[in-house]
Amino acid sequence: MEKLIAQGAEAQILLDKNIVKKIRVKKSYRLSVLDEKIRKQRTKKEANLLKKASKLIPVPEIIKINKLALSKEGRTSGEPLVPQEIDMQFIDGKKLSDNLDNLNYKEISNQIGMQIAKLHDNNIIHGDLTTSNMLFKDNVLYFIDFGLGFISHRAEDKAVDLHLIKEALEAKHFNIAEECFKAILEGYKSSKNSKQVIERLKKVESRGRYKEQY
């Protein structure tokens, strides 16, 4: 029996036995043709990113991409079928957003940095790097939810990715945030372009401080 485990702005996350189903639900405020196109593109993009990332770091395995037509409420309808559901392996691990403070957070943070480095060296931007999108199981760190991810060679985009995890740590794990981010940067130095990206990170952060003053 399917169980709703998360409801995002654009997708429902359902658990069916050992399968996680990410379903992009139709948006009634968009033109039907445009909505189908957006859901199709985003589902394809996320699936492609997951496939690329799976060759580099631990991520949920894609089982299949389903073609469904969904009504606003999420039930199947008589509309044309579009690829908008990704079925993935269920990782029964600890969500870092709830557990990082009670784990070996320095070591795990170093792993986070090394895994981000592997993604960035292959120009994969996660786009939503928070501890809510990281699972820890049997000493293995998994990245999940590449829904906001994309491909980019730009140091700016990679720096923003690092900035996101720094902000997430400060918001959710403020007692250990500084130590964790320092360990992340140490791990990130395994990237061939780490120096350039970390320098750009300083500029990203300085822009943020400037906005806060005005």
C-alpha positions as CSV (number, residue, x, y, z in Angstrom):
1,M,0.0,0.0,0.0
2,E,1.4,3.4,-1.0
3,K,2.2,5.9,1.8
4,L,2.8,9.6,1.3
5,I,6.1,10.4,2.9
6,A,6.7,13.9,1.5
7,Q,4.8,16.6,-0.3
8,G,6.8,19.2,-2.2
9,A,5.9,22.2,-4.2
10,E,5.9,20.2,-7.5
11,A,5.9,16.5,-6.5
12,Q,4.6,13.9,-4.2
13,I,6.9,11.3,-2.7
14,L,5.2,8.0,-2.1
15,L,6.6,4.8,-0.5
16,D,5.3,1.5,-1.9
17,K,7.1,-1.4,-0.1
18,N,10.8,-0.8,-1.0
19,I,10.1,1.6,-3.9
20,V,10.0,5.3,-3.7
21,K,7.8,7.0,-6.2
22,K,8.4,10.6,-7.1
23,I,5.3,11.9,-8.9
24,R,5.1,15.3,-10.5
25,V,1.5,16.4,-10.1
26,K,-0.4,18.5,-12.7
27,K,-0.6,22.2,-12.1
28,S,-4.0,23.6,-12.9
29,Y,-2.7,27.2,-13.2
30,R,-0.6,26.3,-16.2
31,L,-1.8,25.6,-19.7
32,S,-2.2,21.9,-20.2
33,V,0.3,21.7,-23.0
34,L,2.9,23.7,-21.2
35,D,2.4,21.8,-18.0
36,E,3.0,18.5,-19.8
37,K,6.1,19.8,-21.3
38,I,7.5,21.1,-18.0
39,R,6.8,17.9,-16.1
40,K,8.3,15.8,-18.9
41,Q,11.4,17.9,-19.1
42,R,12.0,18.0,-15.3
43,T,11.4,14.3,-14.9
44,K,13.8,13.5,-17.8
45,K,16.4,15.9,-16.4
46,E,16.3,14.5,-12.9
47,A,16.5,10.9,-14.2
48,N,19.5,11.8,-16.3
49,L,21.3,13.5,-13.4
50,L,20.6,10.5,-11.2
51,K,22.1,8.2,-13.7
52,K,25.2,10.3,-14.1
53,A,25.6,10.8,-10.4
54,S,25.2,7.0,-9.7
55,K,28.5,6.5,-11.5
56,L,30.2,8.9,-9.1
57,I,28.6,8.7,-5.6
58,P,25.9,6.7,-3.8
59,V,22.4,7.7,-4.9
60,P,19.1,5.8,-5.1
61,E,19.0,3.5,-8.0
62,I,16.4,4.2,-10.7
63,I,14.0,1.3,-11.1
64,K,11.9,2.8,-13.9
65,I,10.3,6.0,-15.2
66,N,6.5,5.7,-15.4
67,K,4.2,7.5,-17.8
68,L,1.1,8.6,-15.9
69,A,-1.5,11.3,-16.4
70,L,-2.5,12.8,-13.1
71,S,-5.4,15.0,-12.1
72,K,-4.8,17.9,-9.7
73,E,-5.5,15.6,-6.7
74,G,-2.9,13.1,-7.9
75,R,-5.3,10.4,-9.3
76,T,-4.9,9.0,-12.8
77,S,-7.1,10.7,-15.4
78,G,-7.9,10.4,-19.0
79,E,-5.3,12.9,-20.1
80,P,-2.3,12.0,-22.4
81,L,0.4,10.0,-20.7
82,V,3.6,11.9,-20.0
83,P,6.8,10.7,-18.2
84,Q,6.4,12.3,-14.8
85,E,7.0,9.6,-12.3
86,I,10.4,8.2,-11.2
87,D,10.5,4.9,-9.3
88,M,13.6,4.6,-7.2
89,Q,15.3,2.4,-4.6
90,F,14.2,3.1,-1.1
91,I,17.2,3.9,1.1
92,D,16.2,3.0,4.7
93,G,18.8,5.3,6.3
94,K,19.1,8.1,8.7
95,K,18.2,11.5,7.4
96,L,21.2,13.8,8.2
97,S,18.9,16.7,9.0
98,D,17.6,14.7,12.0
99,N,20.8,12.8,13.0
100,L,24.0,14.6,12.0
101,D,24.5,16.2,15.4
102,N,24.5,12.7,17.0
103,L,26.8,11.1,14.5
104,N,30.5,11.5,13.7
105,Y,29.7,14.8,12.1
106,K,33.3,15.8,11.2
107,E,34.0,12.6,9.3
108,I,30.6,12.6,7.6
109,S,31.0,16.3,6.7
110,N,34.4,15.4,5.1
111,Q,32.5,12.8,3.0
112,I,29.9,15.3,2.0
113,G,32.7,17.6,0.7
114,M,34.3,14.8,-1.2
115,Q,31.1,13.7,-2.8
116,I,30.2,17.3,-3.8
117,A,33.7,17.5,-5.4
118,K,33.0,14.4,-7.5
119,L,29.7,15.8,-8.7
120,H,31.3,19.2,-9.5
121,D,34.3,17.7,-11.3
122,N,31.7,16.2,-13.6
123,N,29.8,19.5,-13.8
124,I,26.7,18.2,-11.9
125,I,25.1,20.8,-9.7
126,H,22.8,19.3,-7.1
127,G,20.9,22.5,-6.6
128,D,19.4,21.7,-3.2
129,L,22.3,20.7,-1.0
130,T,20.8,20.4,2.5
131,T,21.1,17.7,5.1
132,S,17.5,16.8,4.4
133,N,18.6,15.5,1.0
134,M,21.3,13.2,2.5
135,L,20.9,9.8,4.0
136,F,23.4,7.8,6.1
137,K,23.1,4.0,6.1
138,D,25.8,1.4,7.0
139,N,28.5,4.0,7.0
140,V,27.5,5.0,3.4
141,L,26.4,8.6,2.6
142,Y,23.7,8.9,0.0
143,F,22.6,12.1,-1.8
144,I,18.9,12.2,-2.8
145,D,16.5,14.5,-4.6
146,F,18.2,15.9,-7.7
147,G,15.0,17.7,-8.8
148,L,16.6,21.1,-8.8
149,G,19.9,19.9,-10.3
150,F,21.4,20.8,-13.6
151,I,24.7,20.6,-15.6
152,S,27.1,23.5,-15.5
153,H,30.8,24.2,-16.0
154,R,30.5,27.5,-14.1
155,A,32.5,28.1,-10.9
156,E,29.7,30.4,-9.8
157,D,27.1,27.6,-9.8
158,K,29.4,25.3,-8.0
159,A,30.1,28.0,-5.4
160,V,26.3,28.5,-4.9
161,D,26.0,24.8,-4.3
162,L,28.5,25.0,-1.5
163,H,26.8,28.1,-0.1
164,L,23.5,26.2,0.1
165,I,25.0,23.5,2.3
166,K,26.6,26.1,4.5
167,E,23.3,27.9,5.0
168,A,21.6,24.6,5.7
169,L,24.1,23.8,8.4
170,E,23.7,27.2,10.0
171,A,20.0,26.9,10.0
172,K,19.6,23.3,11.2
173,H,22.9,22.4,12.9
174,F,24.0,25.8,14.3
175,N,26.0,24.3,17.2
176,I,28.3,22.3,14.9
177,A,27.8,24.3,11.6
178,E,31.3,25.9,11.6
179,E,33.1,22.6,12.3
180,C,31.0,20.8,9.7
181,F,31.5,23.3,6.9
182,K,35.3,23.4,7.6
183,A,35.3,19.6,7.2
184,I,33.2,19.9,4.0
185,L,35.7,22.3,2.5
186,E,38.6,20.0,3.4
187,G,36.8,17.2,1.6
188,Y,36.0,19.4,-1.3
189,K,39.7,20.2,-1.9
190,S,39.8,16.8,-3.6
191,S,38.2,18.6,-6.6
192,K,40.6,19.6,-9.3
193,N,39.0,23.0,-9.4
194,S,38.5,23.5,-5.6
195,K,40.7,26.6,-5.3
196,Q,38.7,28.5,-8.0
197,V,35.3,27.5,-6.6
198,I,36.2,28.3,-3.0
199,E,37.5,31.7,-4.1
200,R,34.2,32.2,-5.9
201,L,32.3,31.1,-2.8
202,K,33.9,34.1,-1.0
203,K,32.4,36.4,-3.6
204,V,29.0,34.8,-3.3
205,E,29.0,35.2,0.5
206,S,30.2,38.8,0.2
207,R,27.2,39.6,-2.1
208,G,24.9,38.0,0.5
209,R,26.3,40.2,3.3
210,Y,26.0,43.3,1.1
211,K,22.3,42.6,0.5
212,E,21.6,42.1,4.2
213,Q,22.9,45.6,5.0
214,Y,20.4,47.2,2.7
